[in-house]
Amino acid sequence: MPDDHSHLHAHPHVHATHPAIIKRLNRAAGHLSSIVTMIENGKPCADVALQLRAVERAVASAKRTLIEDHVEHCIGGEAGAGAEAMAEFRAISKYL
């Protein structure tokens, strides 16, 4: 079960990058669904593995964008929030 760090945020947690991240994740979800179909249809393992790598990269890219945005806007943007900023950084850095 994921940790709930919502208590650390004093602002709504929506950023300009979120729509692009959502679009990327939705595309990856569709891609993943097509990979399941490939497996069900007996496609070659090398082809399946290649497609899985593409999905992994898409998800990793979405995660990286989310974390970079979080560090920039939620941690780095609040002057004078030293201890709270460190707690935020510790909370998100375990997902790197």
Contact map, one row per residue, 1 for C-alpha under 8 A:
111000000000000000000000000000000000000000000000000000000000000000000000000000000000000000000000
111100000000000000000000000000000000000000000000000000000000000000000000000000000000000000000000
111110000000000000000000000000000000000000000000000000000000000000000000000000000000000000000000
011111100000000000000000000000000000000000000000000000000000000000000000000000000000000000000000
001111111000000000000000000000000000000000000000000000000000000000000000000000000000000000100000
000111111000000000000000000000000000000000000000000000000000000000000000000000000000000000000000
000111111100000000000000000000000000000000000000000000000000000000000000000000000000000000000000
000011111100000000000000000000000000000000000000000000000000000000000000000000000001000100000000
000011111111100000000000000000000000000000000000000000000000000000000000010000000000000000000000
000000111111000000000000000000000000000000000000000000000000000000000000000000000000000000000000
000000001111100000000000000000000000000000000000000000000000000000000000000000000000000000000000
000000001111110000000000000000000000000000000000000000000000000000000000000000000000000000000000
000000001011111000000000000000000000000000000000000000000000000000000000000000000000000000000000
000000000001111101000000000000000000000000000000000000000000000000000000000000000000000000000000
000000000000111111000000000000000000000000000000000000000000000000001000000000000000000000000000
000000000000011111100000000000000000000000000000000000000000000000000000000000000000000000000000
000000000000001111111000000000000000000000000000000000000000000011001000000000000000000000000000
000000000000011111111100000000000000000000000000000000000000000001000000000000000000000000000000
000000000000000111111110000000000000000000000000000000000000000000000000000000000000000000000000
000000000000000011111111000000000000000000000000000000000000000000000000000000000000000000000000
000000000000000011111111100000000000000000000000000000000000010011000000000000000000000000000000
000000000000000001111111110000000000000000000000000000000000000000000000000000000000000000000000
000000000000000000111111111000000000000000000000000000000000000000000000000000000000000000000000
000000000000000000011111111100000000000000000000000000000110010000000000000000000000000000000000
000000000000000000001111111110000000000000000000000000000110010000000000000000000000000000000000
000000000000000000000111111111000000000000000000000000000000000000000000000000000000000000000000
000000000000000000000011111111100000000000000000000000000000000000000000000000000000000000000000
000000000000000000000001111111110000000000000000000000100110000000000000000000000000000000000000
000000000000000000000000111111111000000000000000000000000000000000000000000000000000000000000000
000000000000000000000000011111111100000000000000000000000000000000000000000000000000000000000000
000000000000000000000000001111111110000000000000001000100000000000000000000000000000000000000000
000000000000000000000000000111111111000000000000000100100000000000000000000000000000000000000000
000000000000000000000000000011111111100000000000000000000000000000000000000000000000000000000000
000000000000000000000000000001111111110000000000000000000000000000000000000000000000000000000000
000000000000000000000000000000111111111000000001001100000000000000000000000000000000000000000000
000000000000000000000000000000011111111100000000000000000000000000000000000000000000000000000000
000000000000000000000000000000001111111110000000000000000000000000000000000000000000000000000000
000000000000000000000000000000000111111111100001000000000000000000000000000000000000000000000000
000000000000000000000000000000000011111111101001000000000000000000000000000000000000000000000000
000000000000000000000000000000000001111111100000000000000000000000000000000000000000000000000000
000000000000000000000000000000000000111111100000000000000000000000000000000000000000000000000000
000000000000000000000000000000000000011111110000000000000000000000000000000000000000000000000000
000000000000000000000000000000000000011111111011000000000000000000000000000000000000000000000000
000000000000000000000000000000000000000001111111000000000000000000000000000000000000000000000000
000000000000000000000000000000000000001000111111100000000000000000000000000000000000000000000000
000000000000000000000000000000000000000000011111110000000000000000000000000000000000000000000000
000000000000000000000000000000000000000000111111111000000000000000000000000000000000000000000000
000000000000000000000000000000000010011000111111111100000000000000000000000000000000000000000000
000000000000000000000000000000000000000000001111111110000000000000000000000000000000000000000000
000000000000000000000000000000000000000000000111111111000000000000000000000000000000000000000000
000000000000000000000000000000100010000000000011111111100000000000000000000000000000000000000000
000000000000000000000000000000010010000000000001111111110000000000000000000000000000000000000000
000000000000000000000000000000000000000000000000111111111000000000000000000000000000000000000000
000000000000000000000000000000000000000000000000011111111100000000000000000000000000000000000000
000000000000000000000000000100110000000000000000001111111110000000000000000000000000000000000000
000000000000000000000000000000000000000000000000000111111111000000000000000000000000000000000000
000000000000000000000000000000000000000000000000000011111111100000000000000000000000000000000000
000000000000000000000001100100000000000000000000000001111111110000000000000000000000000000000000
000000000000000000000001100100000000000000000000000000111111111000000000000000000000000000000000
000000000000000000000000000000000000000000000000000000011111111100000000000000000000000000000000
000000000000000000000000000000000000000000000000000000001111111110000000000000000000000000000000
000000000000000000001001100000000000000000000000000000000111111111000000000000000000000000000000
000000000000000000000000000000000000000000000000000000000011111111100000000000000000000000000000
000000000000000000000000000000000000000000000000000000000001111111110000000000000000000000000001
000000000000000010001000000000000000000000000000000000000000111111111000000000000000000000000000
000000000000000011001000000000000000000000000000000000000000011111111100000000000000000000000000
000000000000000000000000000000000000000000000000000000000000001111111110000000000000000000010001
000000000000000000000000000000000000000000000000000000000000000111111111000000000000000000000000
000000000000001010000000000000000000000000000000000000000000000011111111110000000000000000000000
000000000000000000000000000000000000000000000000000000000000000001111111111000000000000000000000
000000000000000000000000000000000000000000000000000000000000000000111111111100000000000010000000
000000000000000000000000000000000000000000000000000000000000000000011111111110000000000000000000
000000000000000000000000000000000000000000000000000000000000000000001111111111000000000000000000
000000001000000000000000000000000000000000000000000000000000000000001111111111000000100000000000
000000000000000000000000000000000000000000000000000000000000000000000111111111000000110110000000
000000000000000000000000000000000000000000000000000000000000000000000011111111100000100000000000
000000000000000000000000000000000000000000000000000000000000000000000001111111100000000000000000
000000000000000000000000000000000000000000000000000000000000000000000000111111111000100000000000
000000000000000000000000000000000000000000000000000000000000000000000000000111111100000000000000
000000000000000000000000000000000000000000000000000000000000000000000000000001111100000000000000
000000000000000000000000000000000000000000000000000000000000000000000000000001111111100000000000
000000000000000000000000000000000000000000000000000000000000000000000000000000111111110000000000
000000000000000000000000000000000000000000000000000000000000000000000000000000001111111000000000
000000010000000000000000000000000000000000000000000000000000000000000000000000001111111100000000
000000000000000000000000000000000000000000000000000000000000000000000000011101001111111110000000
000000000000000000000000000000000000000000000000000000000000000000000000001000000111111111000000
000000000000000000000000000000000000000000000000000000000000000000000000000000000011111111100000
000000010000000000000000000000000000000000000000000000000000000000000000001000000001111111110000
000000000000000000000000000000000000000000000000000000000000000000000010001000000000111111111000
000000000000000000000000000000000000000000000000000000000000000000000000000000000000011111111100
000010000000000000000000000000000000000000000000000000000000000000000000000000000000001111111100
000000000000000000000000000000000000000000000000000000000000000000100000000000000000000111111111
000000000000000000000000000000000000000000000000000000000000000000000000000000000000000011111111
000000000000000000000000000000000000000000000000000000000000000000000000000000000000000001111111
000000000000000000000000000000000000000000000000000000000000000000000000000000000000000000011111
000000000000000000000000000000000000000000000000000000000000000100100000000000000000000000011111
